[in-house]
């Protein structure tokens, strides 16, 4: 259950950051690089939440 709560919290924070960065007036090549980096970060968050990658990168949230 803790893993599910952590995953939901991280995805909500990730979505808010993605939305805020998406509102920045970035040039097209920079925006594409930022988009690729966000997609890589999303994949790492999901893989570490399910234990495929080591989860030491993201602290667990105690509620």
Rosetta blueprint (number, residue, H / E / L):
1 X L
2 X H
3 X H
4 X H
5 X H
6 X H
7 X H
8 X H
9 X H
10 X H
11 X H
12 X H
13 X H
14 X H
15 X H
16 X H
17 X H
18 X H
19 X H
20 X H
21 X H
22 X H
23 X L
24 X L
25 X L
26 X L
27 X L
28 X H
29 X H
30 X H
31 X H
32 X H
33 X H
34 X H
35 X H
36 X H
37 X H
38 X H
39 X H
40 X H
41 X H
42 X H
43 X H
44 X H
45 X H
46 X H
47 X H
48 X H
49 X H
50 X L
51 X L
52 X L
53 X L
54 X L
55 X H
56 X H
57 X H
58 X L
59 X L
60 X L
61 X L
62 X L
63 X L
